[in-house]
Every structure is written in structure tokens, then in C-alpha cells.
Amino acid sequence: MYIRRDKSNLHFGRQARRRGSNFVLILWLVTMVLLAGVIWQFNTVQDWVLASVGVQPTATLDAITQAQLGERAYLAGDIERAIYHYGEAVRLRPTDIDLLFEYGRMLIYRSYAGRAYRYRAQEALEVAQRAVELAPDNARAQALLCLALLENGRPEEAIAVGLRAEQLDPTSAEARAYLSMAYRGAGRPNQAFQKADEAVQLDPNSLDARRALALGLAFVGRFDAAIQQYEQAIQIHPRFDALYFELAVYYKAQENYDAAIAAYDQVLAMEPDNVKAYTRKCETYFTMREDALAQEACEQAIQLDPTYPEAHRQLGMVRYTRRNYEGAIESFEECARLQEEQGVPLQEREIECYYLRGLAWALLARCDQAWPVLQDALLMNPSEQTKAHINEGLMLCVNYDEDYDISDIPTPVPPTPIPPEPIGIF
């Protein structure tokens, strides 16, 4: 029988595929239209979907919220995070003087962490200058500029600006506190005490006022009274580590070394990885002639941060006093190298890393190494006591005797480092 191929199931199947293709095409077009609508209204749809599953979309924080987060971080003792949030707040509201004031103050507080953080004080000066440009007659802008100038080593300029801030707002405790610190930086103790006392009277709960009064009292040797002011400042802000570092200085001035160690331990209880606290403990134990404990504290600091020059300097001093001259030279060389890499000018570097290294080389009869290092130390504006030690080293090389016995030469005890200015690097 003859079979009609055009009526076979194959032919039927071709007709069915054509109808199915039209359906798929229509479905595809509808889908693409819906998808385009979703993309066009993506934010609205995203919010609807997140809301349907109980999740809120992440919103961009406004300036006030960022400032509140900055304040919380500050009260928690996390100055670096406070800087971040206040910086974001300023970015969102760049002409807000109150935000600029808080941001600049956090930068200055962070600069107290050590010489490696001095750039924060320079940033604060830029912020303060911007605030004054925006609002020349704003007392807070002028007060911030006063403090920033002081922390950048310009106390006389700071005094003039502080007086302007006081004139603009006679009720500002911060303006008088910063003016007090500027007077202290310029070596004018009477004015420093007077303005700090006025600041505390204006606002007894001002951290800056209490701190200024403590510094003013300590400047004239009234350490007991200064310690009492620090204790009150700590009650205002118990997690601000700079207060403990400064308090410890005046405990050491009274030779109350156990209290100083306790202050550093308080910092470490809050911040177990605080390199500065371990370094200051090392210095204090060294002063107490507890060399083993000093070395342990310094080594802990270096383990936490191998790039911290002060820790290498202090470890070198411990090794030098223990007649480990090779080890001392190693520590001092690392200290000098780090400061050179960090761009610290020669006259601002840790002078012990130079003159004691030179003395160690001289005691090892290596005058070829000792002489240039001691000459560098002379260019660093040494104190009279340090200059005498440098000259001793130079004379050792001038009068070099191949038959001398190193054990017959008494090792000079390195002087205890004096906390450097400006205020805050204790």
C-alpha cells in the first residue's frame, strides 16, 4: 500500500513544534519585559524582597550617626576607630565646625601613641586651619588651632590663638585648657596654672581642663597635686590610655616605681598588645635596676611590633649596662635604621642609639666604627651629660692602647630617658 508521507506522524510532529516555538517565544518576551522592570526598579524590589524575609537593607550612615559612633569608640578607648568615624562625619558635612573640632582632637590624642604617630598631629593642624578658614570667629575652631599648633612645636603661636579663642568664648573650658598647655609649652608656669585652674572652675567635668591642671601643677613640681588631678581625669574617662602614661611619669618623678608599673599594667589590661606600655615598663624596670625584667618587657614589645624604635633603644640600653656590647650594638643599629627608614630627622632621633653604640664600639676597640657614630651623635644637640659621654668615647679612641683590659673600664650607666616634648609623648 502506498503511504502518504505528508500525512505521517513526522509531518504532524513538525506542525506541533511550530506551535510550541511560538509559545516559547512569547514566554521569553514576557520574561525579558519583567526582568527589565525588575532591573529598572531594583532598589524598590530589593527592599521589598529583604522586607519579606525580615532583613533590612544596609543604609548609608549620616554624619550625625558617624559622629555618635566616633564618640562611642573614643569612650571605649579606641582612638583609631574614633578617627575613622569622625573622619566620615566630616566628609559628609565638611563645614561643620563641631565635627571638625572633634575630629582634630581625636587626631591629636592619637599622636600621643608615640613618635611613629606624630603625623596625626600634623593632620590635626590641617583640620584646625581648615576650621578657622571656614569660621574665623568660632571659638572652637580657634581652640583647636591653639592645641594643634602646640602639638606641632609652635607654643608662642598657640598662645596668641588661644587668647583669641578665650576672647571669642570666655565660658569655654577647652579654650582655657589649651591656652594653659600652650603657656606650659612656652615655659610660663604661672600663666599655665592660672588658665588651667580657670578651666576647671568653668567645667569640673572637662577631661582637657583636668589634664591641663595636672600638667601645670607638675610643671612647678607639685607632683602630689598633679597626681590627684590625673586621678579625677581618669574618673571622667577611665579608658583613655594617655592619662595613665602621663600619670606614670609623675609617679616615677617621686620614685614610686611600683605605682608607675601598675599604671602601665592598667593600660595592658585594656590593650594587651600596647607596645608603648611594654616599652615604658622596660624603661621603668631599667631605672629600678631590674635588668632581667626590663629585658623581658622590651623583648615583648619588640615581639608585638618589631618596627618600634623606642623598644630597640631601650633593649640596647639594658644590654649595654649588662656589658653585652655586641647585643647592644645590634639593638642600637636596628633603632637607628628604623628611624632613618621612617624619615625621622637626625636631630629628632633617639640619641642613645648613636652615642651608646659609639661607646660600645669604642669599648670593643673598634674605633673605625665608633668614631663616625660618635661624630653623628654630636650633631644631634646632645645634653651636657650626653656630650660628656661622647667625649669619653672619643678620648678612648684617641688614647687607644692595644693592651688595655676591657673589664677594668667601668661601664657608664646610661641616663634614664627624659620624656620629650611636646605634651603627650610620655
C-alpha positions in Angstrom: 0.0 0.0 0.0 1.2 3.5 -0.8 1.9 5.6 2.2 1.4 9.4 2.1 4.5 10.9 3.8 2.9 14.3 4.1 0.3 12.8 6.5 2.6 10.8 8.6 3.3 11.4 12.2 6.5 13.1 11.2 4.6 15.7 9.4 2.3 16.1 12.4 5.2 16.5 14.6 6.6 19.4 12.6 3.3 21.2 12.9 3.3 20.7 16.6 6.9 22.1 17.0 5.9 25.3 15.2 3.0 26.0 17.6 5.3 25.2 20.6 8.0 27.6 19.3 5.5 30.5 19.2 4.6 29.8 22.8 8.2 29.7 23.9 8.9 32.9 22.1 6.0 34.7 23.8 7.1 33.4 27.2 10.7 34.6 26.6 9.5 38.1 25.6 7.2 38.3 28.7 10.1 37.2 30.9 12.5 39.8 29.5 10.0 42.5 30.0 9.5 41.6 33.6 13.3 41.3 34.1 13.8 44.7 32.6 11.2 46.1 35.0 12.9 44.5 38.0 16.3 45.9 36.9 14.7 49.4 36.5 13.1 49.2 39.9 16.0 47.2 41.5 16.2 49.3 44.7 12.5 49.1 45.3 12.3 45.4 44.6 15.4 44.7 46.7 13.8 46.5 49.7 10.6 44.6 49.1 12.4 41.2 49.0 14.5 41.9 52.0 11.5 43.1 54.0 9.6 40.0 53.0 12.2 37.8 54.7 12.7 40.1 57.7 16.0 41.7 56.6 16.5 45.4 56.5 18.7 46.9 53.7 22.0 48.5 54.7 21.6 52.2 54.7 24.4 54.8 54.3 25.1 56.3 57.7 24.6 60.0 58.0 27.1 62.4 59.6 25.3 62.5 63.0 25.3 58.7 63.2 29.0 58.6 62.3 29.8 61.2 64.9 27.9 59.2 67.5 29.9 56.1 66.6 33.1 58.1 66.8 32.1 59.2 70.4 31.4 55.6 71.4 34.8 54.5 70.1 36.5 57.3 71.9 34.8 56.4 75.2 35.8 52.8 74.6 39.4 53.9 74.3 39.6 53.0 70.5 41.0 56.3 69.3 41.9 55.0 65.8 38.3 53.9 65.2 37.0 57.2 66.6 39.2 58.9 64.0 37.6 56.8 61.2 34.1 57.7 62.2 34.7 61.4 62.8 36.5 61.5 59.5 33.5 60.0 57.8 31.3 62.5 59.5 33.5 65.4 58.3 33.4 64.0 54.8 29.7 64.1 54.8 29.5 67.6 56.5 32.8 69.3 55.7 31.8 72.7 57.0 30.5 71.6 60.4 32.9 73.2 62.9 31.8 71.0 65.8 32.6 67.8 63.8 36.0 69.3 62.7 36.8 70.1 66.3 36.1 66.5 67.5 38.0 65.1 64.5 41.0 67.2 65.1 41.1 66.5 68.8 41.0 62.7 68.1 43.9 63.1 65.7 45.9 64.9 68.4 45.1 62.3 71.0 46.3 59.6 68.7 49.6 61.4 68.2 50.3 60.7 71.8 50.8 57.0 71.0 54.5 57.6 70.1 56.8 59.2 67.6 55.5 57.0 64.8 52.1 58.7 65.2 53.3 62.3 65.1 51.9 62.6 61.6 48.5 62.6 63.3 49.3 66.0 64.9 50.3 67.4 61.5 46.9 66.2 60.1 45.2 67.8 63.1 46.9 71.1 62.3 45.5 70.9 58.7 42.0 70.2 60.1 42.3 73.1 62.5 43.4 75.5 59.8 40.5 74.5 57.6 38.1 75.1 60.5 39.5 78.6 61.1 39.3 79.4 57.4 35.6 78.4 57.4 34.8 80.2 60.7 37.4 82.7 61.8 35.3 83.9 64.7 34.4 80.5 66.0 35.9 79.8 69.5 36.1 76.1 69.0 37.9 76.4 65.7 40.5 78.8 67.3 40.8 76.5 70.4 41.6 73.5 68.1 44.2 75.5 66.2 45.8 76.5 69.6 46.2 72.9 70.6 47.3 71.8 67.1 50.0 74.5 67.0 51.3 73.5 70.4 51.5 69.8 69.4 53.5 70.8 66.4 56.1 72.6 68.4 54.8 76.2 68.0 53.8 77.2 71.5 54.1 81.0 71.1 51.8 81.0 68.1 49.5 78.7 70.1 49.3 81.3 72.9 48.1 84.0 70.5 45.5 81.8 69.0 44.4 80.6 72.5 43.9 84.1 73.7 41.7 84.7 70.6 39.6 81.6 71.4 39.2 82.8 75.0 38.1 86.2 73.9 35.5 84.7 71.5 34.1 82.5 74.2 35.0 83.3 77.8 33.0 80.3 79.0 34.9 77.7 77.0 36.8 75.4 79.4 38.6 73.8 76.4 39.9 77.2 75.2 41.5 77.9 78.5 42.8 74.4 78.9 44.6 74.5 75.6 45.9 78.0 76.3 47.2 76.7 79.6 49.1 73.9 77.8 50.5 76.5 75.4 51.8 78.6 78.3 53.4 75.5 79.7 55.0 74.7 76.3 56.4 78.2 76.3 57.9 77.8 79.8 55.5 80.2 81.5 54.3 78.3 84.6 52.3 81.0 86.4 50.0 81.6 83.4 49.8 77.9 82.7 48.5 77.2 86.2 46.1 80.2 86.2 44.4 79.3 83.0 44.1 75.6 83.9 42.6 76.5 87.2 40.1 78.7 85.5 39.3 75.9 83.0 38.4 73.5 85.8 36.3 76.1 87.5 34.4 76.6 84.3 33.8 72.9 83.8 35.0 70.4 86.5 34.0 67.5 84.3 36.2 68.6 81.4 38.9 66.0 80.7 41.0 68.6 79.0 40.7 71.0 81.9 41.7 68.4 84.5 44.6 67.3 82.3 45.8 70.8 81.8 45.7 71.5 85.5 47.7 68.3 86.2 50.3 69.3 83.7 50.5 72.8 85.1 51.0 71.5 88.7 53.6 69.0 87.6 55.5 71.7 85.7 56.2 73.5 89.0 57.0 70.3 90.9 53.7 69.8 92.7 53.5 66.1 91.8 51.1 65.0 94.5 48.6 67.6 93.4 49.1 66.7 89.8 48.5 63.0 90.5 45.2 63.9 92.2 44.1 65.8 89.1 45.1 62.8 86.9 43.0 60.5 89.1 40.0 62.8 88.7 40.6 62.9 84.9 40.7 59.1 84.9 37.3 59.0 86.6 36.0 61.1 83.7 37.5 58.8 81.1 38.9 55.6 82.5 39.8 54.1 79.1 41.9 57.0 77.8 45.4 55.5 77.9 47.3 58.8 77.6 46.3 59.6 81.1 48.0 56.5 82.5 51.2 57.2 80.6 51.4 60.8 81.9 50.4 59.7 85.4 53.2 57.2 85.5 55.8 59.9 84.7 55.0 61.7 87.9 54.9 58.5 89.9 58.5 57.9 88.6 59.4 61.5 89.5 58.5 60.6 93.1 60.4 57.3 92.7 57.2 55.4 93.2 58.1 52.9 90.6 55.6 50.2 91.7 52.8 52.7 91.1 54.2 53.5 87.7 54.3 49.8 86.7 50.7 49.5 87.9 49.7 52.3 85.6 51.3 50.6 82.7 49.7 47.3 83.7 46.3 49.1 83.7 46.9 50.1 80.0 47.8 46.5 79.2 44.7 45.2 80.9 42.7 47.4 78.5 45.0 46.8 75.5 47.1 43.6 75.8 49.1 44.5 72.6 50.1 48.0 73.6 53.7 48.2 72.6 54.3 51.6 74.2 53.2 50.2 77.6 55.6 47.4 77.4 58.4 49.7 76.4 57.6 52.1 79.3 57.6 49.1 81.7 61.1 48.2 80.3 62.3 51.7 81.0 60.9 51.7 84.5 62.4 48.4 85.4 65.7 49.6 83.9 65.6 52.6 86.3 64.9 50.2 89.2 68.0 48.1 88.1 65.7 45.2 87.5 67.5 44.4 84.3 66.1 40.9 83.7 62.5 42.2 84.0 63.4 45.2 81.8 64.8 42.9 79.1 61.7 40.7 79.2 59.4 43.7 78.8 61.4 45.1 75.9 61.5 41.8 74.1 57.8 41.5 74.5 57.4 45.0 72.9 59.6 44.0 70.0 57.7 40.8 69.5 54.5 42.7 69.2 56.0 45.4 66.9 59.5 44.9 65.5 59.3 48.4 63.9 59.0 50.3 67.2 62.4 52.1 67.6 62.0 53.0 71.3 61.8 49.4 72.2 65.1 48.6 70.4 66.7 51.6 72.0 65.7 50.6 75.5 66.7 46.9 74.9 70.1 48.2 73.7 70.5 50.2 76.9 69.8 47.1 79.0 72.3 45.1 77.1 74.9 47.8 77.2 74.6 48.1 81.0 75.0 44.3 81.3 78.2 44.6 79.2 76.6 42.7 76.3 78.2 45.2 73.9 77.6 43.1 70.7 73.9 42.7 71.6 73.7 46.4 72.4 75.2 47.4 69.1 72.7 45.2 67.3 69.7 46.8 69.1 71.0 50.3 68.6 71.7 49.7 64.9 68.1 48.5 64.4 66.8 51.5 66.3 68.8 53.9 64.1 67.8 52.0 60.9 64.1 52.1 61.7 64.2 55.8 62.4 66.0 56.5 59.2 63.5 54.5 57.2 60.7 56.3 59.0 62.1 59.6 57.9 62.9 60.9 61.4 65.3 63.9 61.1 68.7 63.2 62.6 68.3 65.7 65.4 65.0 64.2 66.5 66.2 60.6 66.6 66.8 58.6 69.8 70.3 59.8 70.6 71.1 56.8 72.8 71.1 54.7 69.6 74.1 56.7 68.4 76.3 57.7 71.3 75.9 54.5 73.3 76.5 52.5 70.1 79.7 54.5 69.6 80.8 53.9 73.2 80.1 50.2 72.7 82.3 50.1 69.6 85.0 52.0 71.4 84.9 49.6 74.3 85.3 46.7 71.8 88.4 48.5 70.4 86.6 49.2 67.1 87.4 52.9 66.7 86.8 52.7 63.0 83.2 52.0 63.8 83.0 54.2 66.9 84.3 57.4 65.6 81.7 58.2 62.8 78.8 57.2 65.1 80.0 59.4 67.9 80.5 62.3 65.5 76.9 61.9 64.3 75.8 62.0 68.0 77.5 65.4 68.4 75.3 66.7 65.6 72.1 65.8 67.5 72.2 68.6 70.0 73.2 66.4 73.0 72.7 67.5 76.6 75.9 68.4 78.5 75.8 65.0 80.3 75.4 63.1 77.0 78.2 65.3 75.4 80.5 64.2 78.2 79.9 60.6 77.5 80.5 61.2 73.8 83.8 62.9 74.6 84.8 59.9 76.8 84.3 57.6 73.8 86.3 59.9 71.5 89.1 60.0 74.1 89.1 56.2 74.3 89.9 56.1 70.6 92.4 59.0 70.7 94.3 57.3 73.6 93.8 53.8 72.3 96.1 51.2 73.9 96.2 47.6 72.5 97.0 46.2 75.9 94.0 47.6 77.8 91.7 45.2 79.6 88.0 46.0 78.9 87.0 44.6 82.3 89.0 47.3 84.0 86.9 50.1 82.4 83.7 50.9 84.4 80.6 50.9 82.2 78.8 54.3 82.4 75.2 53.8 83.3 73.0 55.3 80.5 70.9 58.1 81.7 67.2 57.4 82.1 65.4 58.8 79.1 63.6 62.1 79.8 60.1 62.3 78.3 60.3 64.5 75.2 58.1 67.5 74.4 55.6 68.3 73.1 53.0 67.3 75.6 51.6 63.8 75.3 54.5 61.7 74.2 55.1 60.1 77.6 
